[in-house]
Amino acid sequence: MAKHTSDNLRIKRKYLVWRKDSKGLSDASVDKSAAAVSVYEAFLNGKDFRSFHSERARSFKRHLSSQQNQRNGSKLSSSSINGILREVSAFLSWLADQPGYKSKITRSDIDYLSPDRKSDAARRNSCWKPHPSPAQVVKVLSNMPTDTVLQRRDRALLAFLFLTGSREGAAITIRLGHVDLLYACVHFDGRSVDTKFGKTFTTAFFPMPAPCEQILRDWISELRQDHQFSDSDPLLPKTRVGVGPERKFAALGIDRVPWSSASSAAKIFKQAFVDAGQPPFSPHRVRDTLSELAKDHCRTPEDYKAWSQNMGHEDVLTTFRSYGSVAPGRQVDLMKRFRKRGPLQDSDDDDFDVIE
């Protein structure tokens, strides 16, 4: 192994250990950093990390612009390119403080890896995103088959996501003991549930149409009564695979362990909408649906704060910035209403009417 290559591997490993143990990042975040640095390392083609300079930074940005997405063959999106540039910049900034690299890497050269403002602004925008309406959710759930235990599990997955706004990664790690049907809520314990940033919070069921809650209650009853699941067993168990009647591997039911990856849950979610003749919505669009639903139920600042907390947000502005955009058609209708109505008249009682 060439010395440059061994030096690169050694310092890269040191950086990843620092990211995990010093910054407390999750394995997924560390893997993301490792993947981006590996892209830059492949671009160097055996050159030492110390050889970084402004022209190499510009060349790397052009290199990324010409690369293809390995999954679909299209060019890398602006968000993917910007993500790689941010990770590589962070790595080089750390590298600039390490012995043997301080005199070789200057921070002004690292600035050349900054993404252009237009693409970075596009990444940060909070434009309205298409998402399913409650009526579409009911249609999808009613369209899903329920003949087998796996089909009933899949339907319970959708019902749970729309009742709680849970991310699929957290949903697959929920245990039966985390769900309180008496008070219609779920306790997301960051110590055992894969929540974002390991946060712990309680979510009461959102006011989705009635079928959602009944589907979840029926599923939990089936798990406890028919399959003898206990509080420590998963709410959404993975598929048990074994040798079927035709002496081939086949799905034989449910296992007593959760899914190891959220990808299976995401595929089930998208396929359910496709089978019902709907767009293949991502599970994350559930949170857009619930945020839009807030306007039908929330009237006071306290209402909106409770709704935001129920989504696991510490700041109500997070809910509005990330998921609270108004649909373009609704925006036009509201502006038309404002033009017809004219300005509101000042009244001493107006402020009290809003918060009572």
Buried (B, 14 or more C-beta within 10 A) or exposed (E): EEEBBEBBEEBBEEBBEBBBEEEEBEEEBBEBBBEBBEBBBEBBEEBBBBEBBBEBBEEBBEBBEEBEEEEEEEBBEBEBBBBBBBBBBBBBEBBBEBEEBEEBBBEEBBEBBBBEEEBBEBBEEEEBEEBBEBEBBBBBBEBBEEEEBBEBBBBBBBBBBBBBBBBBBBBBBBBBBBBEBEEBBBBBBBEBBBBEEEBEBBBBBBBBEEBBBEBBBBBBEBBBEEEEBEEEBBBBBBBBEEEEEEEEEEEBBBBBEBBEEBEBBBEBBBEBBEEBEBEEBBBBBBBBBBBBBBEEEBEEEEEBBBBBBBBBBEEBEBBBEBBBBEBEEEEEEEEEEEEEEEEEEEEEEEEEEEEE
